[in-house]
Amino acid sequence: MAIETPAEAEILPILSHWINGSPVEVHIDQTAPVYNPATGRVFGHVPRGGQAEVDAAVAAAKAAFPAWRDMPLIVRSNIFFNFRQLMFENREELARLITRDHGKTYPDALAEVLRGIETIDFACGLPVHLSGMMTPNVSTKVDTFTLRQGLGVVAAITPFNFPVMVPCWIYPIALACGNTVVFKPSSHTPGATQLQAELWKRAGGPDGTLNVVYGGKEAVKSIVEHKDIRAIQFVGSTSVGRYVYEEGTKRGKRVGAYTSAKNAMLVLPDADMDLVADAAVAAGFGSAGERCMAQTLFIGVGDTAERLKPKMLERIAKLRIGDGMTPGVDMGPIYSEDHRSRVIDWIDTGVAEGAELLVDGRTFVSDENPEGFFLGVSLFDHVTPDMKIYQEEIFGPVFGIAYAETFDQGLKMINDHKYANGTAVFTTDGGAARRFKLEVEVPMIGVNVPIPVPAGFMSFSGAKESALGDLAMRGEDGIRFFTQQKMVTERWPEPGKQGPLSLVFPGNS
């Protein structure tokens, strides 16, 4: 890994906080280096924010809230149409920044951007999403209706692996509902974050409505404890998500924490094995396995695993690993050197537990970029439920093959797991697929689809230890999460026709 000298550090750019519609100047001593994982070299610095920066961002958001809340919905919606257009026009630059910061291949990064824009499309229809119910004459000359209003200042805490798509699942919905936002993204992938903030301002987003604060534990703690932050949506590890959920709800905040996963695909003997092999390799190793919806376990019923293995090995042998900006590359590097070491430790654990390592990616070195944070793909066979590599999320290019004698046993293996984020079944039997959809205890389900991320207008969430909170992200649940529903009952009596005083509880007759 390339180590920067003090002189080099002074001339590298600083990607700043974004508060009240402007970048915030930060001294180099208050920053951390940002690496290009394909080269291992530092290309810039990102601030290490904390209490002071969160306080400033909340103050800006709080000041901007009344005018933003009261802005006519059509005017607010037009800003989202502008923002959607700018995001689409800058989709290639956003993708390039994702690849530079994270390492995923450019086509994968571009697909991420487009999936994020899907949710902005949904937010553009905010006049419809925020409409309420109206029922006249629920009693004599009494009408009732509902209305939805923003909560105030809300926060988004997002991970490194999807620096455009996951934030776009949160802050556009929050803003559309009339809230103002304090956004704490990952410090590993600041480039696309910075551009999104700038595009929001160019679209007409008022100063203070979207604020960006970088930082680690202190920034998260400050967000969780700040009295003026009304709600938080978090995406990341279960341990941190549990802290955000428990401490946030204890303080009366509305919190949704969408956390770890260990997704399994159940494959029945009648499935198309070529389709399954393509799906397994793509879902397990795409984006170096750094996806919360990656399928990292194959549960084969009967002899399906033995039939699948040679097909997977054939495809794995042809994978090209390298710089994500290089045309034809299938998989880029791991996002950081530390995480690369942790994934290697997980492979060591699998070997020690007795799983058979069919493909070992630990020794891979890129000829073009030997200092990059690269790791080859690894394939384990005979993974069993008592192994840690079966139980825990590795978040790297490590795939495990497990065995079930029957459909029921395979379904039980999925339902018995502590995580429940996404799953898939591969079969040509409609009856078996129907049973799987109805009986599996996982909320996001693919039928012959390996990564069942719902469309942008639908909700996204998990169950068990994959999500904490009672509402999902995006879609109708996202609108519910970021609004307070008010129920209004009103009567306009005619002058001089007020009835006699009555202490009887109001009725509807």
N, C-alpha and C positions, 0 to 999 in steps of 0.2 A: 504494500500500500504506500502511495506517495505521501510523504510528510511535508507539509508546507513550512517554510521558514517565516520568521516574523516579517521580513520585507515583503514576501509574497502575500502574506495575510493582509497587509495594508492596502494592496492594490486590487484585491478581489472584491467583487460587488457584494453589497449587503442587501438581502431581500427583507424589507422592513415590515413591521406591523402596519396595519391599515386602520386608522381610527378617525372617525368623523369625516370620511371622504378623502383622506390624504395619507400618504406614507409618513411614518414617524422616524425621525433620525435616531440612530442608535450608534453608540461607540463600539469599535471593534472588540473591546474587552467584554462587552455584554452580548456576544454572539457565540455561536458554535459553527463548526465547519459543515458544509454540505458536500457530499461526495457524488460523483458520477459512478454508479456501481459497475459499469462496464469497463472503466479504466482504472478505478481505484483512486482517482485524483480529485482533489478539492477544487470546486469551481466557484464557490461563493460562501457566504455566511448568512446565517439566519438568527434572528434575535432570540434570547432566552428571557421571555417575559414572565411576569409574576403578578403579585398583588397590585402594584401601581398601574400596570398596563391594563389589567382587567378592570380596575376601578375607572380608569379613563374611558375605556370602551363602553362600560355600562352607563357612565354618565352621558356620553354622546348618544347612546341608544335611547336612554330614558328621555332626553331632551327632544329627540326626533319622533318619539312615539305618538304624541297627540296629533300632530299634523298628518302623519302617515296613516294613523287609524281613521281619521276623519276625511281623508282624500276620497273623492267620488270613485266608486269601484271601476267605472269605465276608464278613468284617468289612470288609476293604478294598474289596471289590466293592460293598458297601452304600453306602460313601462315594461311589463313582462314580454309583450310582443317584440319590443325593441331589443330587450335582453336576449330573447330566444334567437333573433336574427343575428345579433353580434356573436353569440356563442357559436352559431352554425358557420358564420363567415370565418371565424377564428379557430375552427375545429382542428385544422391541421397543425397550427401553432400550439394549441393546447396539447395535442397528442405528442408533438415533438418534446414539449417540456415534461410530460409524464414519462416518456421513455428516457430522457436524460436523467431525471431524478430517481425514478423507480427501477428502471431496467427492462420492463416488459417490452415486447416487440411493438414497433410502430403501428402495424395493423391492429393489434390487440388494444393499444392505447386509443386509437381512433374509434374503435368499436365502443370503448368505454365512454368516450365523449358523447357519442350519438345516443347511447342508452341514458346518459344523464340528461340530455336535451329532451328526451321523452317526458320526463317529469316536469320540465319547464313548460312543455306543451300543455300539460294538465293544469299547471298553475295559471296559464293564460286565461282559462275559463273561470276565473275566480268569481265573477258576478253570479254564475250559476251555482258554484260550490257553496257560496255563503248564503244562498237563499234559504229562508225558513218556511215554516208551516203557518197557514192562516185558516182559522175556523170561525166564521161569524155565528152569532146567536147561540152560543153554548148555554146561555141562560137568557132571560128577558133583556133584550137590548145590550147584551154583554158579548164581546168578541174576545178571542184569544189568539195569540200568535207567538212564534219563537223568532229569535234573532241570534246570530253568532257574531261575536266580537273577539278581537285579538286580546291576548293575555297581558301584553306589555313587552318587557325585555325577556328574550329567551336565548338559549345557548345551544350550540352544536359542537360536539367533540368528535372528530373523525380520524380514521386511521390512514396509514401511508399507502395502502395497496390500491385504493381507488380515489385519487385526489380530486377527481372531477365528479364521477358518477355518484359516490356515496354522499358527498356534500350536497349535490343537486337533489338528492332524495330528501333533504332536510330544509336547507335555508330557503329555497323558493316557496315551499309550502308554508313555512313560518311567515315569510314576508307577505305572501298572498293573503294570508289571514289577517293581516294588519299589525303583526308584531314587528319589533325591531330585533336585530340579531347580533350576538357576540359569538364569533366563530373561531374555535381553536382547532386548527388543522394539525396534521403531523408536520414536525420540523424536517423530516427527511424528504418531503416532496413539496417544496414551497413555490416552485415556478408556476404551475398551473393555478395554484391558489391565488397568487398575486394577480395573475391575468384576469381571473374571474371577478375579483374585487374591482379592478379597473374597468372591466366591461359593464359591470352593474352601474357604476357612476356614469359611464358614457351613455348608457341606456336611459338615463334620467332618474336613476335611483337617488333619492335625497341623501345628503350627507348624514351620517349617523345611523342610517337604517341597516347597513351591513358593515360590521367591524371585524377585523381579523387580528387575533393575538396569538403569537407563537409562544411555546414554552412547554415545560414538562410538569412535574408533580405540583409545583407551586401554583402554576396557572390553573390546573384542574381543581386543586383544592380551593383556590380563590373563587372560581366559578360556582362550585358546589355550595360554598358558604355565603356567597353574596346575597344579601337580603333583597335586592331589587331584581334578581333573576327569577322569573316565575316558573320556567320549565326548561328541561334539558333533554336533548336526545344525544345518545352516546353510541358509537360503534367501535368495538375493540375487544380486548381480552375479557374473559369472564371475571378475573380477579379485580381488575380496575372497574369494570362495569358494575360489579356488586358494590364496590365502594361508592361509586357515583349514585347508584340507586338507593342504597340504604341511607347514606348521609344526606342525599338530596330530599328524599321523601320525609325523612325525619324533620327536615326544616320546612315542610309543607309545600315543596315543589312538585310539579308534575314531572315524572322522569320515565323515559323509555331507554333501556340499555339493551343493545342487540350485540350479542357476545360470541363466544367461541362455537365451533362446529366440528363434527366428525361425520361427514356425509358418506353414506353407503348406497351403492347401487345393487339391487337384487336382480339376478339374471336367471331366467328360467330356461330349461333345456330346449324349448322351441324357438328361442330368440335367434335373430340373424347374427351370427358370430362376427362377421366382418363389420357390421354396424356397431356391435358392442365393443370390438377392439378399437375402432376409431374413436368411439365415445369415451372409452376408458383412458386412452392415451391423451386425448385432448383435454378431458375434464380433470385428469390427475396431474398433468405436467404443464398445461397452459399457464402462462404468467408465473412460471417456476413454482406452481402449486400455491402461490400466495393469494388465494381467493377463499373467502369464507364459504363460498358455494362449491368449491372444488369437491369432486367425488374422489375420495382417497382410499375407499375400501370397496373391493369387489366381493360380493357374497354370491358364490356360484351354487346353484341347486343341482344335485346329482353330479353328472360328469361335465358340467359346463366349464368349470375352471380348467380342467385338463385340455379341453378343446380350445379354450381361449388363449392359454399361455403362449403357444407358438406364434399365434397371430400378433399378440402384443409384443413379443420379443422381436418379431420381424419389423414392426413399426418403430419400436424404440431404437433399433440399430440404424435407422435412417434419419433420426432427429438431428437437426443442426442447432448447435448451441453457440451463441455469440452475441455481439453487440446488437441490441434491439433495433438499431437504425439500419442495419445491414439487410438488404433485400434477401429473402429466402431463409432467414434465420427463424427457427421454430420457437426457441426459448432463450430468454435473456438471462442475466445474472440474478443472484439473490440481492435483495435491496440494500443490505448492509453486511459488513464483514462480521460483526458480532452475531447476526442472525445466521449467517452461513455456518459459523462454528456451532451454534445451537442445533441446527439441522443435522450436522455431522454427529453430534452427541446422540441425537435420537436414532440415527442409523446404528451407531455403536450399541445402543440399548436394545434395539431389535435383534441384533446378532446375539447379544448376551442372553436374551430371553428365549432363544432357540428358533426364531423364525429363519427360514431359508432365504438368503439374499441372492436372488437370481441375477440381478443387475446392480452393480455397485458404482454409485456416482461420486464417491468421496474423493477419488484421485483425479478427477477431471481438471485440466488446466487449459485455458484458452491460449492457442498459439499466437493469436493476434494481440490479445490483451492479458498477458500473464499476471498483471497486478489487479485485474478485475475480480469481483466477488462471485466468481462462477462456481457452479456445482453441477455435476451430471445428474441424470435421473437415476432413481433407485427403485427396484421392484422386489418386494418381499412376497414369498409364498408361505402357506401354512401359518398364517396369522390367526391367533385364537383370542377369544374375548378376555382371557385372563392377562394378556400382555398389555403393557403400557402403550405400545405403539398402536394398539387397537383402541384403547380407551381415550387417548389424548390427541389433541390437535397438534400436528407437527408444523404446518404452514410452510411446507417446502415440497420439492419434487420427489416425494416418497409415496409409493402406492403399495397397498397391501391386498393380498388375495386370501379370502377366508372361505370356508366350506359349510354348506348346509345340506342335509339329506333330503329335506322336503321344503315346499313353499312355506308351510307353517313355521318350521324351525327358522328359516331365513327371516321371515317377518318378525318373529319373536326377537331375533338378534338385534334388529333395528329398533324395535320398541323398547327393548331392555337397556339401550344405551342412554347415558345421562345427557347427551346432546341431541337436539332435535331441530335442525335448521332446514336442510334440504335433503331429498332422497329421490331415487328413481327406480323404476322397474322396467326391465327389458323383456318383452314377450310378444308373441303374435296372438295370444289368447285374450280376447276381450273380457271374458269372465274373470280370469285371474287378475287382469289389470283393474277391473272394477273392484274386486275384493281388496286389492292393495290400496287403492285410493280411499276406500271407506274405513279400512282397519288400521292403516299405518298411523302412528302417533307423531307425525311430522307435518308441519303446515304447508311446506312448499314441495310439490311432488311433480316429478317428470315421468311421463309414460313414453319410453323410447327417446327421451330427451335427457341428456346427462347433466346439464346445469339449468335447473328450472327456475331461473330468475324471472318473476312475473313482469309483464309490461308495465310501463311507467305510470299508468293511471290506476294500477292495482296496488294493494298493500304488500309489504315485505316484512317478514318477522320470523321468529323461531319459537320454540317451546322448551320446557324443562330448563336446563342450564344454558341454553342458547339465547334466551331473552328474559329480561326482567321488566315487568310492567304489563299493563292490561290492554294496551293499544299498539297496533303495528305502525310502521313507518308508511308514508306515502298514501295515496288514494284517499278514500273516505275516512279511514282511521287517522291519517295525517291531519285532515281538516279538523276532526274531533279533538285530536291531541292539542292542537295549537289554537283552539278557540274556547271561549266560555259561552255556553248556550244560556240565553235568558228566556224565560217564559213570562209573557206579558198578558195580563187579563185587564181589559179596559171597558169602561162604560161612559157614555156621554149623555147624562140625563137632560131632558128638556127643562128649560128654566121654569120654575114654579110648579113642577109636577113631581117633586120628590115625594116618595111614599112615606108612611109612618115609620118611626124608629122601631127596629126589630133586633133582638139579640140572638135570633136563631142562626145557626151556622148556614152560610150561603149555600143554596142548592141550585139546581139547574132547571127549575120549573117556573 
